[in-house]
Amino acid sequence: MSRKLEGKIAVVTGGSSGIGLATAKRFAMEGAQVFITGRRKTELDKAVAVIGAKATGIQADSSNLTDLNHLYERVKAEAGRIDVLYVNAGGGSMLPLGAITEEQYDDTFNRNVKGVLFTVQKALPLLVDGASVILTSSNVSIKGTPAFSVYSASKAAVRNFARSWTLDLKSRGIRVNVISPGPIKTPGLVDLAGPDAAQQQDLLDYMATTVPLGRVGDPEEVASVAAFLASSDSSYIAGTEIFVDGGQAQV
């Protein structure tokens, strides 16, 4: 492996499972020192063990500004800077119009919009000039999905953050880009079907039929794109969105 992130300091929020964990592993394999966050300590500790010696876990809820302050205090004390910030933490639930609650709205927008905003804003003093900031959106931000309007709208906001922040940060050469996955086999996806394993598999099988490539993606396939955006290979890419969805929202 070329180790394209050798000597870099990377922060991955929501790094204890799924896409975040796969990306943190890839960043470490590429040579980066990686700080990961997660809300649940047990899962966070397991993730650190999987990634290895180049990983540090910090328990944090990205929608909690006190937790974000603690995160960046640790990063400043232990590394002094951030070269790559992958803002991956988020989530949501499904409710159709007519059943949407204030609680669901607040939970989704706090995690996917407020959390993303302040994760980036509070990182600014530590981000080096020329840093790479990567945001996780979703391909549902550009398409209609039954019972998923609140989540989809929150991810559309993330897409505009990248456009606007690219302009806000142009004097520092900080590149802000978005990865928008389609159906990826992660705990967050299968949990939408509930705890029953058969129902979870039924969901994955159905989603595979909606993808031109005929399958659900793996977290490592998203991690490969994140590694590209984190590295100098993408040095002239800013404010853009890369869909990792097997063509689902593209054809």
Salt bridges, closest charged atoms under 4 A:
GLU6 OE1 - ARG3 NE 2.50
GLU30 OE2 - ARG26 NE 3.08
ASP45 OD2 - LYS41 NZ 2.76
GLU78 OE2 - ARG74 NE 2.62
ASP83 OD2 - ARG81 NE 3.01
ASP107 OD2 - ARG111 NH1 3.38
ASP129 OD1 - ARG172 NE 2.91
GLU221 OE2 - ARG215 NH2 2.70
ASP233 OD2 - LYS4 NZ 2.44
GLU241 OE1 - ARG159 NE 3.01
